[in-house]
Amino acid sequence: MNMANKYGQLSHQMFEMMTLIRRLSLKTVQNQHGLHHGKGHVLRELMDHDNLSQTELAELIGIRPASVTGLLEKMEKDQLVIRTPDRDDHRVTRVIISDVGRKAVVENQIFRDQVDQLVFGALTEDEQVQLEGLFGKLLTSLHDFDVQDEEQFKRVLKQVKITKEREQTDD
């Protein structure tokens, strides 16, 4: 098997694993608390950075401010967050996590920890350390590419394409 096919197989396995972990998590977490990924992400960020403006929250979680507004309206209706006008600038809306939201985050984390234990408990401690090292290496590489602009990344991809063509002719 050439390296291009091996990379494709590894990528497929990683994607399948992420899909299954997410599906297992959703079976447990969503059924228990009705929190989908977006709400859970907002609540986890508010646990660490409470009393943010909606704009700051949007930047922190990487979505458009208009999308945050709609999500927060639903979350406020579910009593997960409290939105209040800023004391100094009434054009700004501040967001804090409610007691109900805090409780949901803590309970969700327990379920997530259980799913993680099921998934990674199949590995020995040494295998977990090895996997953590491999994930760290892959994440570092991906973060390096993520900070590149589009043109830099296209140049890197062209080099990869050339490498793949060479490997195919070498087989």
C-alpha positions, 0 to 999 in steps of 0.5 A: 500500500502506498503512503497516499492510500495509508494516509487516506485509511488513517484519515478515514479511521480518525473521522469514524472514531470522532463520529462514534465518540460524538454519537456516544456522547450525544446519546448520553448527554443530550438525552440527559439534559437536552444540551446540543453541542452549541449550548454546551460549548457556550456554557463551558466557555461561560464557566471559565469566562463569565460576564462576557459581552455577546460579541466577546462570546461570539469571538471566543467560540468562533461564530457570528454575533448574530448566531450567538444572539439566536442561541442565547435567546433559546438558552435564556428561555431554558434558564441556562444563561442570564443576559443583562445590559452593560452598566456602562454601555447599554448597547452592549449585552452581558451574558452570565451563566445561571445556576441551572446552566452551571448544574447542567455543565457539571452533570454533562461533564460527568457523562462525558468523563464516563464516555471518555473512560469507555473509549480510552479505557480499552487502551493500556496506560502506555498506549494512552501515553503514546496516543496522547503524544501522537495526538499532540504531534498531529495537533501541533501540525494542524495548528501550524497550518491553521494560522497560515493564510489561504495562499500559504496553505495552497503552496503547501498543498501543491508540495504535498501533491508533488510528493504524492505523485512521486510516491506513486511513480516510485511504487 
